[in-house]
Amino acid sequence: MNISLSSDFADAVPEMAVSWEAVPVAEPELLALNEPLAKELGLDPSRLRADDLPFLVSGRGVAQAYAGHQFGGYSPRLGDGRALLLGELTDADGRLRDLHLKGSGRTPFARGGDGLAAVGPMLREYLISEAMYALGIPTTRALAVVSTGHVVQREEPLAGAVLARVAASHLRVGSFQYARNTGDLDLLRRLADHAIARHHPGSTYLELFAQVVAAQASLVARWMLVGFIHGVMNTDNMTISGETIDYGPCAFMEAYDPTTKYSSIDHRGRYAYGNQPIIAEWNLARLAEALLPLFAENEDEAVSLALATLRTFDAHFEETWIGGMRAKLGVSGDVKPLLQDLLALMHENHVDFTSFFHLLGKAARGDAEPARSLFLDLAAVDAWLARWRELGPDAEAMDRANPVYVPRNHLVEEALAAGADGDMGPFDRLLKAVTSPFGERPGLEYFADPAPRDFSATYRTYCGT
């Protein structure tokens, strides 16, 4: 394939880039190809399906070094244990994008792992990242999933796969923690200069931090507006670009409950749905600590500047959250009292988050029964609906804000299990539904229905490593 990849990251901070080659794949088989994204990148989908398929699973790149707080505990050396940054390419709009492989074999950062990935987790990242993109949420994107023919040994033998991923960049909070931990101020400065050139040209170091705070506050609010739970918000999984990254133990909330968590390793609920803003701000404080020497020569002054910037998080989050909720409710003005009462009612009545807001659009058109029927306490919901109607909700605005189809957890598991067994039909059908999430479509009722309650009560997600 005639494609030019640059090495901007490796050139800027060679100390954080280990040159490495992907494990050879003798017989790659394409499972999923994102043709619209391929065209955005200036790639020919027909060639990727045929002669250039090895391009999606092989090659020499760099494993990136980074550190991170994982469930609150600091690890000074993490890095790409099973991934490679092949390089950067310029897309059709002139934007620089990372091309990255996941599951491409062990690197020096593998820490005892085999560096491989199984079909199921790679299809999960493809499916959910494309659903997030369709929902208008900033995200890394999947270009392709390719089966390798390798056997990946987990609790049982699994079919291996490689994910080709595209991102604005793979710079993380953990990247800056790693650079700061080396004690090399020049390395930290070069990394920050690279991030500024890539994402916010012309900014100062403090302005870079302010931009990341704003982007991450908005991102987490957008997650919560659709009921998304990341599941593993470690600092190495928080990007400088403000894109969602690493779809391991992620899931979409069913019945509204701020304590909802699905991750098998999140024993204390650190990354539960309602904790996500708190954790995002905590992670950003770790970024501030890493960047302190660049804010000011005097440490007290640097801390003061960092704290003042970090305190803007709440306002940025609130702006996106309340603005998004106004759209979901189809009303303007002060919606906080109305919203607080609604969420309390939804929690008490175990109401499905996605279904309610979708069906509320029907109530705005005069048919309240579908939304009303989700509640046990009918008197309470009737009183709430009466208050809401007085504000004159805009049904069309609600339709644009409230998805009908999200990657329901039971449907995701069904699609991944079939895909791992060689049947891509359920995956393709679910992908088609969730990548056009707004507005009901005949024949897709199955994809809008909540999971059976016994499924949701026991559902757990795993890292997939």
HUKADA-V639760 format. One record per pair of residues at least 6 apart in sequence whose C-alpha atoms are under 7 Angstrom apart, sorted by the first residue. I is the first residue (numbers start at 0). J is the second residue. If there is no record, write none. Layout:
I|J ; I|J
This chain:
0|51 ; 3|88 ; 4|86 ; 4|87 ; 4|88 ; 5|86 ; 5|87 ; 5|88 ; 6|86 ; 6|87 ; 7|87 ; 9|16 ; 11|189 ; 11|190 ; 11|193 ; 12|186 ; 12|189 ; 12|190 ; 15|63 ; 15|64 ; 16|61 ; 16|62 ; 16|63 ; 16|64 ; 17|61 ; 17|62 ; 17|63 ; 18|60 ; 18|61 ; 18|62 ; 19|59 ; 19|60 ; 19|61 ; 19|62 ; 20|58 ; 20|59 ; 20|60 ; 21|57 ; 21|58 ; 21|59 ; 21|103 ; 21|104 ; 22|57 ; 22|103 ; 22|104 ; 23|57 ; 24|147 ; 26|147 ; 26|148 ; 27|53 ; 27|145 ; 27|146 ; 27|147 ; 27|148 ; 28|145 ; 28|146 ; 28|147 ; 29|144 ; 29|145 ; 29|146 ; 30|144 ; 30|145 ; 30|146 ; 31|143 ; 31|144 ; 32|142 ; 32|143 ; 32|144 ; 33|141 ; 33|142 ; 33|143 ; 34|44 ; 36|142 ; 37|43 ; 37|44 ; 37|142 ; 39|90 ; 39|91 ; 40|90 ; 40|91 ; 41|90 ; 41|91 ; 55|163 ; 56|100 ; 56|103 ; 56|161 ; 59|85 ; 60|83 ; 60|84 ; 60|85 ; 60|86 ; 61|83 ; 61|84 ; 61|85 ; 62|78 ; 62|79 ; 62|82 ; 62|83 ; 62|84 ; 62|106 ; 63|78 ; 63|79 ; 64|77 ; 64|78 ; 64|79 ; 64|174 ; 65|76 ; 65|77 ; 65|78 ; 65|173 ; 65|174 ; 65|177 ; 66|74 ; 66|75 ; 66|76 ; 66|77 ; 66|78 ; 66|173 ; 66|174 ; 66|176 ; 66|177 ; 66|235 ; 67|73 ; 67|74 ; 67|75 ; 67|77 ; 67|173 ; 67|176 ; 67|233 ; 67|234 ; 67|235 ; 68|74 ; 68|233 ; 68|234 ; 69|233 ; 69|234 ; 70|233 ; 75|177 ; 77|108 ; 78|108 ; 79|108 ; 80|105 ; 80|106 ; 80|107 ; 80|108 ; 80|109 ; 80|114 ; 81|101 ; 81|102 ; 81|103 ; 81|104 ; 81|105 ; 81|106 ; 81|109 ; 81|114 ; 81|115 ; 82|100 ; 82|101 ; 82|102 ; 82|103 ; 83|99 ; 83|100 ; 83|101 ; 84|98 ; 84|99 ; 84|100 ; 85|98 ; 85|99 ; 86|97 ; 86|98 ; 87|95 ; 87|96 ; 87|97 ; 87|98 ; 88|95 ; 88|96 ; 88|97 ; 89|95 ; 89|96 ; 90|96 ; 95|167 ; 96|165 ; 96|166 ; 96|167 ; 96|168 ; 97|165 ; 97|166 ; 97|167 ; 97|168 ; 98|164 ; 98|165 ; 98|166 ; 99|163 ; 99|164 ; 99|165 ; 100|161 ; 100|162 ; 100|163 ; 100|164 ; 101|161 ; 101|162 ; 101|163 ; 102|114 ; 102|115 ; 102|116 ; 102|160 ; 102|161 ; 102|162 ; 103|114 ; 103|115 ; 103|161 ; 104|113 ; 104|114 ; 104|115 ; 105|113 ; 105|114 ; 106|114 ; 115|151 ; 115|159 ; 116|151 ; 116|159 ; 116|160 ; 116|161 ; 116|464 ; 117|151 ; 117|157 ; 117|158 ; 117|159 ; 117|160 ; 118|146 ; 118|158 ; 118|159 ; 118|160 ; 118|419 ; 119|415 ; 119|416 ; 119|419 ; 120|463 ; 121|144 ; 121|160 ; 121|161 ; 121|162 ; 122|144 ; 122|415 ; 123|415 ; 124|246 ; 125|141 ; 126|430 ; 127|406 ; 128|138 ; 128|139 ; 128|140 ; 128|141 ; 129|140 ; 129|434 ; 130|433 ; 130|434 ; 131|138 ; 132|138 ; 133|434 ; 133|435 ; 133|436 ; 134|436 ; 136|221 ; 137|218 ; 137|241 ; 137|242 ; 137|243 ; 138|242 ; 138|243 ; 138|244 ; 139|164 ; 139|165 ; 139|166 ; 139|242 ; 139|243 ; 139|244 ; 140|164 ; 140|165 ; 140|166 ; 141|163 ; 141|164 ; 141|165 ; 142|163 ; 142|164 ; 142|165 ; 143|162 ; 143|163 ; 144|160 ; 144|161 ; 144|162 ; 144|163 ; 145|160 ; 145|161 ; 145|162 ; 146|159 ; 146|160 ; 146|161 ; 147|159 ; 147|160 ; 147|161 ; 148|158 ; 148|159 ; 149|158 ; 149|159 ; 150|156 ; 150|157 ; 150|158 ; 150|159 ; 151|157 ; 151|158 ; 151|159 ; 158|419 ; 167|240 ; 168|240 ; 169|238 ; 170|238 ; 170|239 ; 171|235 ; 171|236 ; 171|237 ; 171|238 ; 171|239 ; 172|234 ; 172|235 ; 172|237 ; 172|238 ; 172|239 ; 172|286 ; 173|234 ; 173|235 ; 175|187 ; 175|286 ; 175|289 ; 176|286 ; 176|289 ; 178|186 ; 178|187 ; 179|187 ; 179|289 ; 195|202 ; 195|207 ; 198|240 ; 199|207 ; 204|293 ; 204|294 ; 205|294 ; 209|308 ; 211|239 ; 211|240 ; 211|241 ; 212|283 ; 212|309 ; 212|312 ; 213|312 ; 213|315 ; 214|241 ; 215|241 ; 216|312 ; 216|315 ; 216|316 ; 217|315 ; 217|316 ; 217|319 ; 218|241 ; 219|275 ; 219|276 ; 220|316 ; 220|319 ; 220|320 ; 221|320 ; 224|320 ; 224|323 ; 226|251 ; 226|252 ; 226|352 ; 227|250 ; 227|251 ; 227|252 ; 228|249 ; 228|250 ; 228|251 ; 228|252 ; 228|271 ; 228|272 ; 229|248 ; 229|249 ; 229|250 ; 230|248 ; 230|249 ; 230|262 ; 230|270 ; 231|248 ; 231|270 ; 232|270 ; 234|282 ; 236|244 ; 236|245 ; 247|461 ; 247|462 ; 247|463 ; 248|262 ; 248|460 ; 248|461 ; 248|462 ; 249|460 ; 250|261 ; 250|408 ; 251|407 ; 251|408 ; 252|259 ; 253|351 ; 253|352 ; 253|449 ; 254|349 ; 254|350 ; 254|351 ; 254|352 ; 255|345 ; 255|346 ; 255|349 ; 255|350 ; 255|351 ; 255|352 ; 256|346 ; 257|271 ; 257|272 ; 257|273 ; 258|271 ; 258|272 ; 258|273 ; 259|271 ; 259|272 ; 260|268 ; 260|271 ; 260|272 ; 261|458 ; 261|459 ; 261|460 ; 262|459 ; 262|460 ; 262|461 ; 263|459 ; 263|460 ; 263|461 ; 280|312 ; 287|305 ; 291|301 ; 291|302 ; 294|301 ; 295|301 ; 325|331 ; 325|334 ; 326|396 ; 326|397 ; 326|400 ; 327|356 ; 327|397 ; 327|400 ; 327|401 ; 328|392 ; 328|397 ; 329|392 ; 329|393 ; 329|394 ; 329|396 ; 329|397 ; 330|390 ; 330|391 ; 330|392 ; 330|393 ; 348|374 ; 348|375 ; 350|373 ; 350|374 ; 355|370 ; 356|401 ; 357|401 ; 357|402 ; 357|403 ; 358|369 ; 358|370 ; 359|370 ; 360|394 ; 360|397 ; 360|398 ; 361|367 ; 363|392 ; 363|393 ; 363|394 ; 364|394 ; 371|377 ; 371|380 ; 398|437 ; 398|438 ; 399|437 ; 401|437 ; 402|436 ; 402|437 ; 403|436 ; 403|437 ; 403|438 ; 403|439 ; 403|447 ; 404|432 ; 404|433 ; 404|436 ; 404|446 ; 404|447 ; 405|433 ; 405|436 ; 406|433 ; 409|450 ; 414|425 ; 414|426 ; 415|426 ; 417|423 ; 417|425 ; 418|426
